Amino acid sequence: MRIVVAEDLYLLRDGMVRLIEACGHEVVATAATGPETLDALRTCRPDVAVIDVRMPPTQSDEGLRAALAARREMPGLPVLVLSQHVEQLYARELLADGSGAVGYLLKESVFDADQFIGALERVAGGGTAMDPAVIAKLLSAGSRSRGLDRLTEREHSVLALMAEGLSNQAIGRRLFLSESAIGKYTTSMFGKLGISDDDDSNRRVLAVLTYLNESSSNES
């Protein structure tokens, strides 16, 4: 894969570059500010980009804004965003166009090489990869809303794992169920959430977006 790495902390940026290249992928550009990030994405059009949310010059959401701007210009551009803390709004912003190929990880996840590279490859392939810590925070909200309150406990568990970016096969292994059983749960879940029978990857993105929107609205 051809990858752009955007991170203002040199040691973390250098570490990610070394890890990515050690796994056989190519880092085609690096960036340390929001404007540099957008320029790199426009110039290189990578297979996937790793972007820190908070970057100079404002140290607010420069990286996120660069990622969103790039995806508006290049629809479907795969982006894996890194954040220091769980901030659900960022995950929702990225998923809002419903096209997938997005991920949201806490920076500490970078130190788990398998998790980081696995998320990067899922996003590059058009999937989603949400940090388990984000999902855990959503689950801790406790209450559910319109669409989610129609799901069974098992369907809710399946949706939480789907939000992490796991395939039906991987979800089945995690829940000790067959892949066909997970397929039945997802079909039922899509129906209850009012998601039409469309491309499966797109339905998964819409389901995750519903999950993030409704869960986070219950916290506010």
C-alpha positions as CSV (number, residue, x, y, z in Angstrom):
1,M,0.0,0.0,0.0
2,R,1.0,3.6,-0.6
3,I,0.5,5.5,2.6
4,V,0.7,9.1,3.8
5,V,1.5,9.6,7.5
6,A,0.4,13.0,9.1
7,E,1.5,13.5,12.7
8,D,3.3,16.5,14.3
9,L,5.2,14.5,17.0
10,Y,8.4,13.5,15.3
11,L,9.1,10.3,17.4
12,L,5.5,9.0,16.9
13,R,5.6,9.8,13.2
14,D,9.0,8.2,12.7
15,G,7.9,5.1,14.6
16,M,4.8,4.7,12.5
17,V,6.8,5.1,9.3
18,R,9.3,2.4,10.4
19,L,6.5,0.1,11.4
20,I,4.6,0.5,8.2
21,E,7.7,0.0,6.1
22,A,8.7,-3.1,8.2
23,C,5.3,-4.6,7.2
24,G,6.0,-4.2,3.5
25,H,4.1,-1.0,2.8
26,E,5.4,2.3,1.3
27,V,5.2,5.6,3.0
28,V,5.0,8.1,0.1
29,A,4.8,11.3,2.2
30,T,4.8,12.6,5.7
31,A,3.2,15.8,7.1
32,A,3.4,17.7,10.4
33,T,0.7,20.3,9.9
34,G,-2.9,20.5,8.7
35,P,-2.1,22.3,5.4
36,E,0.9,20.0,4.7
37,T,-1.5,17.0,5.2
38,L,-4.0,18.3,2.7
39,D,-1.3,19.1,0.2
40,A,0.2,15.6,0.6
41,L,-3.1,13.9,0.1
42,R,-3.9,15.9,-3.0
43,T,-0.4,15.3,-4.5
44,C,0.1,11.6,-3.6
45,R,-3.5,10.3,-3.6
46,P,-2.4,7.4,-1.3
47,D,-4.1,4.1,-0.9
48,V,-4.7,5.1,2.8
49,A,-3.7,8.0,5.1
50,V,-2.9,8.0,8.8
51,I,-3.8,11.4,10.2
52,D,-3.6,12.9,13.7
53,V,-6.7,14.9,14.7
54,R,-4.9,17.7,16.4
55,M,-2.1,19.3,14.4
56,P,-0.5,22.7,14.0
57,P,-1.1,25.5,13.3
58,T,-4.1,25.6,15.8
59,Q,-3.6,22.3,17.6
60,S,-7.4,21.9,17.5
61,D,-8.8,19.7,14.7
62,E,-6.5,20.7,11.8
63,G,-5.9,17.0,10.9
64,L,-9.5,16.1,10.9
65,R,-10.5,19.0,8.8
66,A,-7.7,18.1,6.3
67,A,-9.1,14.6,6.1
68,L,-12.6,15.7,5.6
69,A,-11.6,18.2,2.9
70,A,-9.6,15.6,1.1
71,R,-12.5,13.1,1.2
72,R,-14.8,15.8,-0.3
73,E,-12.4,16.2,-3.2
74,M,-11.5,12.5,-3.5
75,P,-14.7,10.6,-2.4
76,G,-13.9,7.4,-0.6
77,L,-10.2,8.3,0.1
78,P,-9.3,5.8,2.9
79,V,-8.4,7.6,6.1
80,L,-7.4,6.3,9.5
81,V,-7.6,9.1,12.1
82,L,-5.6,9.0,15.4
83,S,-6.7,10.8,18.5
84,Q,-5.3,11.2,22.0
85,H,-8.7,10.8,23.7
86,V,-12.1,9.3,22.9
87,E,-14.0,12.0,21.1
88,Q,-17.1,10.5,19.4
89,L,-17.8,13.5,17.2
90,Y,-14.7,12.8,15.2
91,A,-15.8,9.2,14.4
92,R,-19.3,10.5,13.4
93,E,-17.9,13.2,11.2
94,L,-15.8,10.7,9.3
95,L,-18.6,8.2,8.8
96,A,-21.2,10.9,7.8
97,D,-20.9,10.4,4.1
98,G,-21.7,6.7,4.4
99,S,-18.9,5.6,2.0
100,G,-16.8,3.7,4.6
101,A,-13.0,3.4,4.2
102,V,-12.5,5.3,7.5
103,G,-11.1,4.4,10.9
104,Y,-10.7,6.1,14.3
105,L,-8.0,4.8,16.7
106,L,-6.5,6.1,19.9
107,K,-2.8,6.9,19.6
108,E,-2.0,4.2,22.2
109,S,-3.2,1.6,19.7
110,V,-0.3,2.4,17.5
111,F,1.9,0.5,20.0
112,D,0.0,-2.7,19.2
113,A,1.5,-3.4,15.8
114,D,-1.0,-6.1,14.8
115,Q,-4.0,-3.9,15.7
116,F,-2.6,-0.8,14.0
117,I,-1.6,-2.5,10.8
118,G,-4.9,-4.6,10.8
119,A,-6.9,-1.4,11.1
120,L,-4.9,0.3,8.3
121,E,-5.5,-2.6,5.9
122,R,-9.2,-2.8,6.7
123,V,-9.6,0.9,6.0
124,A,-7.6,0.7,2.8
125,G,-9.9,-2.1,1.7
126,G,-13.0,0.1,2.2
127,G,-14.0,-1.1,5.6
128,T,-14.2,0.7,9.0
129,A,-12.0,0.4,12.0
130,M,-13.2,1.9,15.3
131,D,-11.1,1.7,18.5
132,P,-12.6,-0.7,21.1
133,A,-12.3,2.1,23.6
134,V,-14.7,4.3,21.6
135,I,-17.2,1.4,21.5
136,A,-16.8,0.8,25.2
137,K,-17.6,4.4,25.9
138,L,-20.7,4.2,23.8
139,L,-21.8,1.1,25.5
140,S,-21.3,2.6,28.9
141,A,-23.9,5.3,28.1
142,G,-26.5,2.7,29.1
143,S,-29.6,4.0,27.5
144,R,-30.7,3.3,23.9
145,S,-32.8,5.3,21.4
146,R,-35.3,4.7,18.6
147,G,-33.5,2.2,16.4
148,L,-31.1,0.7,18.9
149,D,-33.9,-0.1,21.4
150,R,-35.4,-2.6,19.0
151,L,-32.2,-4.7,18.9
152,T,-31.7,-7.8,21.1
153,E,-28.8,-8.0,23.5
154,R,-27.0,-10.3,21.0
155,E,-27.7,-8.0,18.1
156,H,-26.3,-5.1,20.1
157,S,-23.1,-7.1,20.8
158,V,-22.8,-7.9,17.1
159,L,-23.2,-4.3,16.1
160,A,-20.6,-3.2,18.7
161,L,-18.0,-5.6,17.2
162,M,-19.0,-4.6,13.7
163,A,-18.3,-1.0,14.7
164,E,-14.7,-2.1,15.5
165,G,-14.5,-3.2,11.9
166,L,-14.6,-7.0,12.4
167,S,-15.9,-9.3,9.7
168,N,-18.8,-11.7,10.3
169,Q,-16.3,-14.5,10.6
170,A,-14.2,-12.5,13.2
171,I,-17.4,-11.6,15.1
172,G,-18.4,-15.2,15.2
173,R,-15.0,-16.2,16.7
174,R,-15.3,-13.5,19.3
175,L,-18.9,-14.5,20.3
176,F,-18.3,-18.3,19.9
177,L,-21.0,-18.4,17.2
178,S,-20.9,-19.7,13.6
179,E,-20.5,-17.3,10.7
180,S,-24.0,-18.2,9.4
181,A,-25.5,-17.4,12.8
182,I,-23.8,-13.9,12.7
183,G,-25.2,-13.5,9.2
184,K,-28.7,-14.0,10.5
185,Y,-28.2,-11.6,13.4
186,T,-26.9,-8.9,11.0
187,T,-29.8,-9.4,8.6
188,S,-32.2,-9.0,11.4
189,M,-30.3,-6.0,12.8
190,F,-30.3,-4.2,9.4
191,G,-34.1,-4.7,9.2
192,K,-34.7,-3.3,12.6
193,L,-32.5,-0.3,11.9
194,G,-34.4,0.4,8.7
195,I,-31.3,-0.2,6.5
196,S,-32.4,-1.4,3.0
197,D,-30.9,-4.5,1.3
198,D,-28.0,-2.9,-0.5
199,D,-24.3,-3.5,-0.9
200,D,-23.3,-5.3,2.3
201,S,-20.2,-3.1,3.1
202,N,-22.4,0.0,2.7
203,R,-25.1,-1.4,5.0
204,R,-22.4,-2.1,7.7
205,V,-21.2,1.6,7.5
206,L,-24.8,2.8,7.8
207,A,-25.4,0.5,10.8
208,V,-22.3,1.8,12.5
209,L,-23.2,5.4,11.8
210,T,-26.7,4.8,13.3
211,Y,-24.9,3.2,16.3
212,L,-22.6,6.2,16.8
213,N,-25.3,8.8,16.3
214,E,-27.9,7.3,18.6
215,S,-25.5,6.2,21.3
216,S,-23.8,9.6,21.5
217,S,-27.1,11.5,21.5
218,N,-28.1,9.6,24.6
219,E,-25.0,10.9,26.4
220,S,-25.8,14.5,25.7
